[in-house]
Amino acid sequence: MTWKKLDQIRRENPITDQEEYDKSYAEASLAFELARLVYGLRTDAGLTQTELAKRMGTTQSSVARWESGGSLPTIDLLDRLGQAVGVRLELVASQHDPTGSKDSPSGAVAFGAR
């Protein structure tokens, strides 16, 4: 898709519900980041989608959906992903702080390879 076509689509379909748009954008961003994570871990480990799926006890099509952003892996699946590629994954929660201050309360949970 060219930028010209994208601009035309935006003009023809203006945002009418900013809150819904922001929610959908956040969900798409999460899917994209997780897709990059799964793809990166798999390729760094030198595995095909089929090989990773077998190690995780799931299907190749599931791995493909995660890597395309078509679906989101659960925490259990992320745990199995970490174990399958031999890495420790950490889920970090923090208050959104636009200043980037390190003083924001946060917590972390680690899973995957021990």
C-alpha distance (Angstrom), angle and dihedral (degrees) to the residues before:
residue distance angle dihedral
M1 . . .
T2 3.79 . .
W3 3.79 124.4 .
K4 3.78 89.2 -114.5
K5 3.78 91.1 58.0
L6 3.81 91.5 44.1
D7 3.81 91.3 52.0
Q8 3.81 89.6 48.7
I9 3.82 91.3 50.7
R10 3.81 90.1 49.9
R11 3.82 91.4 51.4
E12 3.79 91.6 48.5
N13 3.83 93.2 46.3
P14 3.79 109.3 38.4
I15 3.80 119.6 -173.3
T16 3.78 107.3 -97.3
D17 3.80 99.1 172.9
Q18 3.81 111.6 40.7
E19 3.82 93.3 -176.7
E20 3.81 92.3 54.2
Y21 3.80 90.2 44.5
D22 3.81 91.6 51.9
K23 3.81 91.2 48.5
S24 3.81 92.5 49.7
Y25 3.81 91.2 45.9
A26 3.82 91.1 52.4
E27 3.82 91.3 49.7
A28 3.80 91.6 48.8
S29 3.81 90.5 48.3
L30 3.80 91.1 52.7
A31 3.80 91.2 48.5
F32 3.81 90.3 49.9
E33 3.82 93.7 49.4
L34 3.80 92.5 48.0
A35 3.81 90.3 46.6
R36 3.81 89.7 54.2
L37 3.81 90.3 47.1
V38 3.82 94.9 51.3
Y39 3.81 93.3 43.9
G40 3.80 92.9 46.1
L41 3.79 95.0 48.3
R42 3.79 92.1 45.9
T43 3.79 95.6 48.7
D44 3.81 93.2 42.1
A45 3.82 87.2 55.1
G46 3.81 89.7 50.4
L47 3.80 93.1 -121.2
T48 3.77 132.0 142.0
Q49 3.79 119.0 -133.4
T50 3.81 88.5 -104.3
E51 3.81 93.1 51.5
L52 3.80 92.3 48.3
A53 3.80 91.5 47.2
K54 3.80 91.0 51.9
R55 3.82 92.0 50.5
M56 3.81 89.9 48.9
G57 3.80 96.1 44.5
T58 3.79 93.8 -118.9
T59 3.80 137.5 100.2
Q60 3.78 132.3 -80.8
S61 3.80 89.7 -123.4
S62 3.82 90.0 58.1
V63 3.81 90.7 53.3
A64 3.81 89.4 48.2
R65 3.83 91.1 51.8
W66 3.82 91.7 51.3
E67 3.79 91.7 47.7
S68 3.80 91.6 50.2
G69 3.80 93.3 46.9
G70 3.79 89.9 -117.0
S71 3.79 92.9 126.5
L72 3.78 137.4 9.3
P73 3.80 122.4 -118.2
T74 3.81 115.5 -126.2
I75 3.80 122.7 -121.5
D76 3.82 88.2 -101.9
L77 3.80 90.5 54.3
L78 3.81 91.6 47.4
D79 3.81 87.6 52.4
R80 3.81 90.1 52.1
L81 3.80 89.8 46.0
G82 3.79 91.1 55.7
Q83 3.79 91.6 48.2
A84 3.81 92.1 46.6
V85 3.81 93.8 54.4
G86 3.81 97.2 33.3
V87 3.78 99.8 -114.6
R88 3.77 134.4 122.8
L89 3.79 112.6 -123.8
E90 3.79 121.0 -158.7
L91 3.77 127.7 -158.6
V92 3.79 109.2 -151.8
A93 3.79 125.0 -166.6
S94 3.76 122.0 -165.6
Q95 3.75 139.7 158.9
H96 3.79 112.1 -96.2
D97 3.78 104.2 -105.4
P98 3.80 114.6 178.6
T99 3.82 90.3 -166.1
G100 3.80 90.9 61.7
S101 3.79 91.4 -127.9
K102 3.80 115.3 171.5
D103 3.83 88.8 -144.1
S104 3.82 93.9 81.3
P105 3.82 113.5 117.3
S106 3.78 111.6 -109.7
G107 3.77 143.7 164.5
A108 3.78 134.9 -159.0
V109 3.79 136.4 -154.5
A110 3.81 121.2 -164.3
F111 3.78 125.7 -153.8
G112 3.79 140.1 155.7
A113 3.80 122.2 55.8
R114 3.80 111.3 20.9
